[in-house]
Amino acid sequence: PNVPQVVVFDTVFHQTMPEEAYMYATPYEWYEKYGIRKYGAHGTSHKYVSERCAELMGKPIEELKIITCHIGNGASISAVKDGKCIDTSMGFTPNSGVVMGTRSGDIDYGIVKYIMKETGMTIDEVDTELNKKSGLLGLSKVSNDWRDVDAAITEGDKQAYLAHKILVNSIVDYVARYYVELKGQVDALAFTAGLGENASHIRRMVIDRLACLGFECDREKNDETRLGKEGIISTPNSKIPVYVIGTNEELMMARDAYDLSK
């Protein structure tokens, strides 16, 4: 009974977002009465990766502006300034933001009402479609597993390639948005999680699309960095260094538990 108990929430790292970042343009009473706001997710991962990125750079996290990309079956992107999150792509639920394995990411909410009218589906059925049958799975008609989608692309599957392009577009959109939020003073971009750590061609396509902001991919280093390896994958000429970092949410939770129970 004397052992301290610690609960680590995946949303905590995002609680430093300013009001203009976490509020929606809905009736303010929704926030006051029902807590409708952006909460985010993958917080332990974004915190770990931003801190590890600072270690690799040999600089204090309190002096850096980093964009972290947790790209896996679930995916989110965060803007981290001086070690604190100032914005993140997931919202009230994990279904918003970038395209994911089975989640749609951002869509026009009017689609929900339209599909319900056209199909007779209930709100719960539409929610299941958007959470479990959309994203890579819904677009490719192949799988939510990137390896299967990638194999289909190799065989010339146009639907799988479309899913690939839409996924890359969604990542680029958020990185560019956070580049602007950080006033163009980004010290590093970091990829992590299943696709972020292993899908080298997705990273390359994202970096190539961001070339106008000064990013430049070292293709050889990028292709070599996978399966647990970490390191820099941008060229010396890249205005902003790009890293691949293996996330370690378990270690982050252990550190938080230790800090809170001291």
Disulfide bonds with the S-S distance in Angstrom:
none
